[in-house]
Amino acid sequence: MTNPLDKAGAKAPPIIGSGCTQRYDPDRLGPELGTDFPGAEVLWKRYLDAFDNIVDDSISSDVVNAQASSARPAD
C-alpha cells in the first residue's frame, strides 16, 4: 500500500463529463460505493415540509403587516 489514499474507507464514484458538465456516473452508483440512502425520501419530505412552513409563516406575516399598515389612519 504505497498510495496513502488507499487507506481511505471509501472511494469516490466514477466521474463522467468534464468541466461544468462533470458529474458522478449515475449508472455506477450503488450501495457498494456507499451511495445507498434508504431514508433520503423521508428526509427530503421533512425538508420540504419545513421549507413550506417557513414560506407560509413569512407570507402570513407579510399579510398581517400589510393589513395593519392599511388599517392605520392617514396623516
C-alpha positions as CSV (number, residue, x, y, z in Angstrom):
1,M,0.0,0.0,0.0
2,T,2.2,2.8,-1.3
3,N,-0.6,5.3,-2.0
4,P,-1.8,7.0,1.2
5,L,-5.2,7.4,-0.3
6,D,-5.6,3.6,-0.4
7,K,-6.1,3.7,3.3
8,A,-9.4,5.6,2.9
9,G,-12.5,3.6,3.8
10,A,-14.4,5.0,0.8
11,K,-13.6,5.9,-2.8
12,A,-15.2,8.5,-5.0
13,P,-17.6,7.1,-7.6
14,P,-16.6,7.1,-11.2
15,I,-17.0,10.5,-12.9
16,I,-18.3,11.3,-16.4
17,G,-18.1,14.5,-18.3
18,S,-15.7,17.3,-17.8
19,G,-15.7,20.9,-16.7
20,C,-19.2,22.3,-16.0
21,T,-20.8,19.0,-17.1
22,Q,-18.7,16.8,-14.8
23,R,-20.8,14.6,-12.5
24,Y,-20.8,11.2,-10.9
25,D,-21.9,8.4,-13.2
26,P,-25.4,7.5,-12.1
27,D,-25.2,4.1,-13.6
28,R,-22.3,3.2,-11.4
29,L,-23.7,4.5,-8.1
30,G,-24.9,1.9,-5.7
31,P,-24.7,0.5,-2.2
32,E,-21.2,-0.9,-2.7
33,L,-20.0,2.7,-3.0
34,G,-21.9,3.9,0.0
35,T,-24.4,5.9,-2.1
36,D,-27.4,3.9,-0.9
37,F,-29.5,6.1,1.4
38,P,-32.9,4.5,2.1
39,G,-34.0,7.4,4.3
40,A,-33.5,10.0,1.6
41,E,-37.1,10.3,0.5
42,V,-38.3,10.8,4.1
43,L,-35.6,13.3,4.8
44,W,-36.4,15.2,1.6
45,K,-40.1,15.4,2.5
46,R,-39.3,16.7,6.0
47,Y,-37.1,19.3,4.5
48,L,-39.8,20.4,2.0
49,D,-42.4,20.5,4.8
50,A,-40.1,22.7,7.0
51,F,-39.4,24.9,4.0
52,D,-43.2,25.2,3.2
53,N,-43.8,26.2,6.9
54,I,-41.2,28.9,6.7
55,V,-42.6,30.3,3.5
56,D,-46.2,30.1,4.8
57,D,-45.2,31.9,8.0
58,S,-43.4,34.6,6.0
59,I,-46.4,35.1,3.7
60,S,-48.8,35.2,6.7
61,S,-46.5,37.8,8.4
62,D,-46.5,39.9,5.3
63,V,-50.3,39.8,5.0
64,V,-50.7,40.7,8.7
65,N,-48.3,43.6,8.3
66,A,-50.0,44.8,5.1
67,Q,-53.4,44.7,6.8
68,A,-52.1,46.5,9.8
69,S,-50.5,49.3,7.8
70,S,-53.6,49.7,5.6
71,A,-55.8,50.0,8.8
72,R,-53.8,53.0,10.1
73,P,-55.5,56.3,9.5
74,A,-53.8,58.6,7.0
75,D,-51.9,61.5,8.4
